[in-house]
Amino acid sequence: MGLSMNFANNDIYFMQVVSDKIVINDNYEGILILDSGLNTIKSIKLLDDLVIDISFIKGTEIVLYCYENQCLIHINIDSYAYKIISLDKGLKDINFLSLYEWVDNDLVLLADDGNVLTYVNLLDNTVQVIQKDTIDRLQFSIHDDWNKLGKFLVHKVYPDKHSAVVESNNKLMIIDYKNSTETVLKIEPINFHDIEVTTDCVVQISEEEVLVLYGGKKVMFYPNPEDFRFLRGKFITIEKTDHLLLLMCSNSDSSKAKIEKYILASISQ
């Protein structure tokens, strides 16, 4: 049996794990921070008409990119302090990739065309477009990493682990793009809109079902209640034990949502 938490009056579409905390959107104006027991420990109002398009993580910090508001929001999950960093006209209408490089207070982002590099100084809140030679001089490798991934269909990137889930010749693989190693993944022939991978677990997420391959066994999850659909899945480690988080919402009422948490080791028993 897993742990679950229901949410009402909240159109939840975003879920991310930051350290041992869980971050979800609070409708379209802020975020909720949950502990590992799925209890809400902090509500932070950020701005009106907030839509989170993508996030970037390092340690206990998270940066949210909000295309609609043309800004980045830098949040410390422990202190709850946050800063809103506006993007100037030269950076408007850019969609960022999930590939990024974050060292100390320097965050480098890559536009979805693979060409525009954006340098963010999180200490003085400045943002600027920079050239590849500047990146090389600062000893960032994000552009080279993107070139390595360019020959694949990329499903998901894990920048903190220098790995990505990619597809090549109809095979799904996880690659270490720093060391140029490839491992073919065992997956099932189902359509999925999200995938999560560890060294010994593959989770394929579709709206109607979630398929978990772990410990040599296949386990299926279905929305409960039936009116719900799956949105996202994430792994979280609690006291050295790996757990799976599943986010779902109601088909008939988008303001109703639910998060379930399962111990991975118990799933395959």
N, C-alpha and C positions, 0 to 999 in steps of 0.2 A: 504494500500500500504506500502511496505517496502522500505528500502534503499538498494542500491546495488553498488558494485564497481567491475569493470573488471580489470583483470591483464593480461598483455601480456609478452611473453618471460620469463616466470617464471613457472617452473614445481612445483607448490605448492601442497604439500601432508600433511603438518603439520599445525595445528592451535591450539592455546592454549590461554586462557584468564588469564592474570596476573593482578590482581587488576582491574583497569578500562581501561587497554590496551589489545590489541590483538597482539599476536606474531605468525608470519607465517615464513616458511623458504623462503629464497631468493635463489632459485635454489639449488645448492649443494656447497655453499660457505659461507653462512651467514644467517641472519634473517632480517626481516622487522618488525618494531614496528608500529602498527596503533593506532590511537586514536579511541574513541567510535563512531566517525563519519566515520570510515573506511578510513581515510586519513593517508598516510604514513608520520610518523614524524621522523623516524630514520632508517637508513640502517647500519647494522653492519657486516663487513666482519670478519669471524671467522677463517676458514681454508678451504683448498681445499678438494674436495671429501667428503664434510660433508653430512652425512645421520643421521637424528634424529630418534632414535628408540623409545624413551620414555622421558618424562619430569617429573620433581618434582617441586612443587611450595610452596612458603611460602611468604605471603605478596606481596612485590614488587620484589621478587627474583625468579629466575627460574634456575634450573639445567637441562641441556640437557645431555642425555646419547647417545654417538655415538659409536656403536659397531664397525663399520668399522675402525674408527680412534682410538679405544681403549682409549677413554678419556671421562671425564665429563667436561662440560663447565658451569661455574657459572656466571650468568649475573644479574646485577641490572638494572631493567627496567627503573628506574627513572634517575640514573646517567649514564647509558649506559656502565658502567665499567664491564669488564669481565675477567675471569681467566680460563685458560685451565689446567685441572688436569689430567695428564697422569696416566693410570693404569699400575702397574708393571706386571711382568710375572705371578705372582701368581693369578692375577685377570683377565687374558686374557680369551676370549671365554666365558664370563659369560653374560647371559641374565637376566636382572633385572625385577622383578614384579613391578606392579604399586602401590603396598603397600609399604609405606615408613613412616619413622618417622623423623621429622625435628624440633629440638628444639635449639634455638639460633644459634650457628655456627656448631652444630652437626647434621649430616645427616646419618641415618642408612638405608641401602638398603638390600633387600632380593633377593637372586637368585631365578630363576624360579623353582628350585627343592625344595625350601622351607628350604634348609639346610644352605647354605653359607650366612653368615651375613657380610656385608661390612660397616665399619665405616669410614665416611668422615669428616675430620675436615676442614671446609671451611675457617677457619682463617689462618691456616698454610699450607693448600693445601696438607694434607697427607691423604692417603687411606690405610686401612689395613683390613684384614680378622680377625674377632673376634669370640669368642665362645659365646654360649648362656649364660653361667654364667657371662660373662663380661657384656653382655647386661642387664641382670637382676641386676647386681651390679650398673650399671649406671642408673637404673630405666627406661629403655626403655621397651616397651611392645610389640614390633612388632612381635616377635616370637609367643607370646601367641595369638595375634590377628590373625596371619596366621593359627594357630591351630583351632581357632574358625571357620574360613572360609573354612577349609579343607574338611568339609563334604558336601560342596555345589559345584555346577558348578558356578564359578565366572565369571560374564560378565563385571563388572566394579567396581572399588574401588574409593571411595572418602575419602582419608586419613584425609583431613582437617575436615571432618564431622564425621569421624569414622563410615562410612556407606558403604554399597556395594550393588550392584544389583546382585542377585544370583538366581539360579534355583534349585528347589528341587521338586521331584515328579511331574514334568511337570508344575510346577507353578513358575512364576517369582515373586520374592520378593525383597524388599529393607530391609536390616537388619542393625540395630545399633549394631555393634560387641563389643562395650564397655558395653552397657547396656543389651545386649542379647534380643532385641526386634525385632519382625518381622512384616512386613506389606505386604500383598499380593497386587501386582500391577495389575491394569486393563490394559491389552494389547490386541492388535489385532493379529490375526494369520497370520502375514506376516514375511518373512525372513528378518532379519536385521543384518548389520555388526557393527552397533554402536547404543548406546542407551544413552540418557541423562534423568536424573530424578531430579525433585524438589519435595517438599511436595505436590504440587497440579498439577504437569504437567509431562507427560511422552512423550518423543520424540523417535520414532523408525526410524532409518535411514537405508535405503537400497540404492543401486545405482540408482534405477528407481523411488523411491518415498520416501517421508518423511511423517510419520503419527504423528500428534500431538493430544494428548488427554489432554484437558485443559478446566476447567470451565464446565465440564459435556458434552462437545462437542468434536466431532472428525473432524479434519481439515487435508486435504491432500495437500501436495506440490509436484509439478513435476518439473523436470529440465527445465529451460528456458535459452537458446534455447534447443530444443529437443536433440541436439547432445551432451549435457552435461550429467554428472552423479554426484550424490552426494557422497561426501567423508566423511565429518564430520559435527557434529553439536555441538554447545556450548551455554551455557547461559552466559549472561553478565548483570550486574546490573548497570544502569546509573541513577543517581539521584533518587535512591530508586525505579526505574521502571525496571522490568525484561524484557530482550530482548532475542530473539533467533537468533543465527548466524548459517548460513548454508554455508559450503564450497563445491564448485563443480568445476569440470574441464571438458575440452572437451575430448570426446572419440577419435576424429580424430587428435587432436593436443594438447599434454599434456602441452605445454607451455602457453596455454590459461586457465585462471581460473577466478572464480567469487565468491564473498562473498555477501550474502544477509543478511539483519538484519530486524527483525520484532519485534514489541512490542507485548508481550505475551497477554496482556489484549485485544488488538484489533483483535487478531487471532480468538477468539471465538465469536466475535460480528456478 
